[in-house]
Amino acid sequence: MPWYIWLLLAVVLGSIIGGLIMLKAGARKIPLTEEQKQRIARRNAEADAEDARDR
């Protein structure tokens, strides 16, 4: 392969990896109260029960 194809390949891979690293660095946890966590757990349990009932 010509050298410019290798260069283009390195630039593309570098852009993808750099973007993923920036995305990971910018991610943050969402602070939730205990009440919100309980509501989420209840909704998940209801959705699981509904999925089990649909099968």
N, CA, C and O atoms as CSV, one atom per row, in Angstrom:
chain,resi,resn,atom,element,x,y,z
A,1,MET,N,N,0.839,-1.180,0.000
A,1,MET,CA,C,0.000,0.000,0.000
A,1,MET,C,C,0.882,1.240,0.000
A,1,MET,O,O,1.959,1.246,0.596
A,2,PRO,N,N,0.429,2.270,-0.658
A,2,PRO,CA,C,1.202,3.515,-0.650
A,2,PRO,C,C,1.234,4.149,0.745
A,2,PRO,O,O,0.388,3.866,1.593
A,3,TRP,N,N,2.220,5.003,0.954
A,3,TRP,CA,C,2.423,5.605,2.272
A,3,TRP,C,C,1.251,6.471,2.709
A,3,TRP,O,O,0.947,6.549,3.899
A,4,TYR,N,N,0.592,7.122,1.760
A,4,TYR,CA,C,-0.498,8.020,2.141
A,4,TYR,C,C,-1.724,7.253,2.631
A,4,TYR,O,O,-2.517,7.790,3.404
A,5,ILE,N,N,-1.886,6.029,2.198
A,5,ILE,CA,C,-2.976,5.200,2.721
A,5,ILE,C,C,-2.710,4.874,4.190
A,5,ILE,O,O,-3.623,4.927,5.014
A,6,TRP,N,N,-1.462,4.539,4.518
A,6,TRP,CA,C,-1.092,4.272,5.908
A,6,TRP,C,C,-1.293,5.519,6.770
A,6,TRP,O,O,-1.768,5.437,7.902
A,7,LEU,N,N,-0.926,6.667,6.217
A,7,LEU,CA,C,-1.101,7.919,6.946
A,7,LEU,C,C,-2.587,8.189,7.190
A,7,LEU,O,O,-2.978,8.559,8.297
A,8,LEU,N,N,-3.393,8.009,6.181
A,8,LEU,CA,C,-4.837,8.205,6.316
A,8,LEU,C,C,-5.432,7.231,7.331
A,8,LEU,O,O,-6.284,7.609,8.135
A,9,LEU,N,N,-4.989,5.997,7.292
A,9,LEU,CA,C,-5.450,4.993,8.236
A,9,LEU,C,C,-5.079,5.374,9.671
A,9,LEU,O,O,-5.890,5.215,10.583
A,10,ALA,N,N,-3.869,5.872,9.871
A,10,ALA,CA,C,-3.433,6.297,11.202
A,10,ALA,C,C,-4.247,7.489,11.684
A,10,ALA,O,O,-4.601,7.554,12.861
A,11,VAL,N,N,-4.549,8.431,10.800
A,11,VAL,CA,C,-5.346,9.599,11.177
A,11,VAL,C,C,-6.770,9.185,11.554
A,11,VAL,O,O,-7.317,9.681,12.539
A,12,VAL,N,N,-7.359,8.301,10.796
A,12,VAL,CA,C,-8.721,7.846,11.076
A,12,VAL,C,C,-8.774,7.102,12.408
A,12,VAL,O,O,-9.642,7.374,13.237
A,13,LEU,N,N,-7.854,6.170,12.615
A,13,LEU,CA,C,-7.837,5.430,13.876
A,13,LEU,C,C,-7.546,6.350,15.051
A,13,LEU,O,O,-8.143,6.200,16.117
A,14,GLY,N,N,-6.637,7.298,14.870
A,14,GLY,CA,C,-6.343,8.254,15.928
A,14,GLY,C,C,-7.547,9.105,16.271
A,14,GLY,O,O,-7.777,9.406,17.442
A,15,SER,N,N,-8.314,9.494,15.279
A,15,SER,CA,C,-9.520,10.287,15.520
A,15,SER,C,C,-10.567,9.488,16.286
A,15,SER,O,O,-11.209,10.007,17.199
A,16,ILE,N,N,-10.735,8.236,15.914
A,16,ILE,CA,C,-11.710,7.391,16.603
A,16,ILE,C,C,-11.298,7.169,18.053
A,16,ILE,O,O,-12.112,7.335,18.962
A,17,ILE,N,N,-10.054,6.798,18.273
A,17,ILE,CA,C,-9.574,6.534,19.631
A,17,ILE,C,C,-9.591,7.813,20.461
A,17,ILE,O,O,-9.989,7.789,21.625
A,18,GLY,N,N,-9.163,8.927,19.874
A,18,GLY,CA,C,-9.191,10.202,20.593
A,18,GLY,C,C,-10.606,10.612,20.973
A,18,GLY,O,O,-10.836,11.116,22.072
A,19,GLY,N,N,-11.545,10.398,20.072
A,19,GLY,CA,C,-12.940,10.716,20.363
A,19,GLY,C,C,-13.494,9.875,21.493
A,19,GLY,O,O,-14.222,10.378,22.349
A,20,LEU,N,N,-13.152,8.587,21.502
A,20,LEU,CA,C,-13.621,7.717,22.582
A,20,LEU,C,C,-13.007,8.111,23.922
A,20,LEU,O,O,-13.684,8.073,24.949
A,21,ILE,N,N,-11.746,8.484,23.917
A,21,ILE,CA,C,-11.094,8.910,25.161
A,21,ILE,C,C,-11.717,10.206,25.666
A,21,ILE,O,O,-11.940,10.353,26.868
A,22,MET,N,N,-11.997,11.140,24.777
A,22,MET,CA,C,-12.640,12.389,25.197
A,22,MET,C,C,-14.050,12.137,25.721
A,22,MET,O,O,-14.479,12.779,26.679
A,23,LEU,N,N,-14.772,11.208,25.100
A,23,LEU,CA,C,-16.109,10.871,25.557
A,23,LEU,C,C,-16.068,10.268,26.960
A,23,LEU,O,O,-16.896,10.597,27.809
A,24,LYS,N,N,-15.106,9.389,27.194
A,24,LYS,CA,C,-14.969,8.775,28.512
A,24,LYS,C,C,-14.557,9.810,29.551
A,24,LYS,O,O,-15.038,9.767,30.683
A,25,ALA,N,N,-13.685,10.728,29.193
A,25,ALA,CA,C,-13.230,11.746,30.139
A,25,ALA,C,C,-14.351,12.725,30.481
A,25,ALA,O,O,-14.386,13.258,31.590
A,26,GLY,N,N,-15.248,12.962,29.561
A,26,GLY,CA,C,-16.325,13.911,29.783
A,26,GLY,C,C,-17.536,13.315,30.477
A,26,GLY,O,O,-18.434,14.043,30.901
A,27,ALA,N,N,-17.564,11.995,30.594
A,27,ALA,CA,C,-18.710,11.347,31.238
A,27,ALA,C,C,-18.662,11.606,32.739
A,27,ALA,O,O,-17.594,11.622,33.352
A,28,ARG,N,N,-19.836,11.807,33.311
A,28,ARG,CA,C,-19.907,12.023,34.756
A,28,ARG,C,C,-21.107,11.284,35.305
A,28,ARG,O,O,-22.084,11.033,34.600
A,29,LYS,N,N,-21.013,10.942,36.576
A,29,LYS,CA,C,-22.122,10.243,37.209
A,29,LYS,C,C,-23.211,11.241,37.561
A,29,LYS,O,O,-22.937,12.398,37.880
A,30,ILE,N,N,-24.441,10.777,37.500
A,30,ILE,CA,C,-25.576,11.619,37.831
A,30,ILE,C,C,-25.916,11.384,39.304
A,30,ILE,O,O,-26.224,10.258,39.694
A,31,PRO,N,N,-25.864,12.422,40.110
A,31,PRO,CA,C,-26.205,12.226,41.522
A,31,PRO,C,C,-27.705,12.001,41.686
A,31,PRO,O,O,-28.517,12.817,41.249
A,32,LEU,N,N,-28.061,10.895,42.317
A,32,LEU,CA,C,-29.460,10.558,42.530
A,32,LEU,C,C,-29.733,10.438,44.028
A,32,LEU,O,O,-28.885,9.997,44.802
A,33,THR,N,N,-30.922,10.837,44.403
A,33,THR,CA,C,-31.332,10.657,45.792
A,33,THR,C,C,-31.780,9.204,45.985
A,33,THR,O,O,-31.992,8.481,45.011
A,34,GLU,N,N,-31.918,8.790,47.223
A,34,GLU,CA,C,-32.367,7.429,47.501
A,34,GLU,C,C,-33.764,7.181,46.955
A,34,GLU,O,O,-34.063,6.084,46.485
A,35,GLU,N,N,-34.623,8.194,47.015
A,35,GLU,CA,C,-35.981,8.044,46.488
A,35,GLU,C,C,-35.953,7.799,44.982
A,35,GLU,O,O,-36.701,6.965,44.472
A,36,GLN,N,N,-35.092,8.525,44.274
A,36,GLN,CA,C,-34.986,8.333,42.824
A,36,GLN,C,C,-34.458,6.936,42.504
A,36,GLN,O,O,-34.933,6.291,41.569
A,37,LYS,N,N,-33.488,6.472,43.270
A,37,LYS,CA,C,-32.944,5.127,43.048
A,37,LYS,C,C,-34.018,4.072,43.275
A,37,LYS,O,O,-34.096,3.094,42.532
A,38,GLN,N,N,-34.855,4.266,44.309
A,38,GLN,CA,C,-35.929,3.312,44.583
A,38,GLN,C,C,-36.973,3.313,43.469
A,38,GLN,O,O,-37.476,2.255,43.091
A,39,ARG,N,N,-37.302,4.496,42.940
A,39,ARG,CA,C,-38.264,4.568,41.832
A,39,ARG,C,C,-37.721,3.870,40.595
A,39,ARG,O,O,-38.461,3.183,39.891
A,40,ILE,N,N,-36.432,4.044,40.327
A,40,ILE,CA,C,-35.813,3.391,39.172
A,40,ILE,C,C,-35.852,1.874,39.353
A,40,ILE,O,O,-36.188,1.143,38.422
A,41,ALA,N,N,-35.508,1.405,40.549
A,41,ALA,CA,C,-35.525,-0.031,40.818
A,41,ALA,C,C,-36.937,-0.593,40.668
A,41,ALA,O,O,-37.115,-1.687,40.133
A,42,ARG,N,N,-37.953,0.159,41.143
A,42,ARG,CA,C,-39.340,-0.285,41.023
A,42,ARG,C,C,-39.755,-0.361,39.555
A,42,ARG,O,O,-40.382,-1.333,39.136
A,43,ARG,N,N,-39.408,0.657,38.780
A,43,ARG,CA,C,-39.746,0.642,37.340
A,43,ARG,C,C,-39.070,-0.514,36.627
A,43,ARG,O,O,-39.679,-1.164,35.777
A,44,ASN,N,N,-37.797,-0.777,36.972
A,44,ASN,CA,C,-37.091,-1.895,36.346
A,44,ASN,C,C,-37.753,-3.221,36.691
A,44,ASN,O,O,-37.884,-4.092,35.831
A,45,ALA,N,N,-38.173,-3.383,37.950
A,45,ALA,CA,C,-38.844,-4.616,38.360
A,45,ALA,C,C,-40.163,-4.771,37.618
A,45,ALA,O,O,-40.503,-5.872,37.184
A,46,GLU,N,N,-40.913,-3.678,37.467
A,46,GLU,CA,C,-42.185,-3.743,36.730
A,46,GLU,C,C,-41.954,-4.100,35.265
A,46,GLU,O,O,-42.699,-4.894,34.691
A,47,ALA,N,N,-40.927,-3.514,34.663
A,47,ALA,CA,C,-40.627,-3.816,33.258
A,47,ALA,C,C,-40.194,-5.271,33.101
A,47,ALA,O,O,-40.572,-5.927,32.131
A,48,ASP,N,N,-39.404,-5.782,34.046
A,48,ASP,CA,C,-38.990,-7.192,33.986
A,48,ASP,C,C,-40.189,-8.118,34.129
A,48,ASP,O,O,-40.287,-9.131,33.437
A,49,ALA,N,N,-41.092,-7.768,35.025
A,49,ALA,CA,C,-42.289,-8.593,35.206
A,49,ALA,C,C,-43.152,-8.577,33.948
A,49,ALA,O,O,-43.696,-9.608,33.550
A,50,GLU,N,N,-43.276,-7.422,33.331
A,50,GLU,CA,C,-44.057,-7.337,32.107
A,50,GLU,C,C,-43.405,-8.129,30.973
A,50,GLU,O,O,-44.102,-8.780,30.195
A,51,ASP,N,N,-42.090,-8.078,30.875
A,51,ASP,CA,C,-41.399,-8.856,29.852
A,51,ASP,C,C,-41.583,-10.343,30.088
A,51,ASP,O,O,-41.783,-11.105,29.142
A,52,ALA,N,N,-41.518,-10.762,31.348
A,52,ALA,CA,C,-41.690,-12.180,31.665
A,52,ALA,C,C,-43.112,-12.626,31.345
A,52,ALA,O,O,-43.326,-13.753,30.899
A,53,ARG,N,N,-44.081,-11.745,31.570
A,53,ARG,CA,C,-45.480,-12.066,31.295
A,53,ARG,C,C,-45.729,-12.162,29.794
A,53,ARG,O,O,-46.563,-12.960,29.365
A,54,ASP,N,N,-45.020,-11.365,28.978
A,54,ASP,CA,C,-45.217,-11.358,27.538
A,54,ASP,C,C,-44.619,-12.589,26.850
A,54,ASP,O,O,-44.973,-12.888,25.709
A,55,ARG,N,N,-43.745,-13.283,27.506
A,55,ARG,CA,C,-43.081,-14.438,26.852
A,55,ARG,C,C,-43.922,-15.644,26.852
A,55,ARG,O,O,-43.508,-16.686,26.344
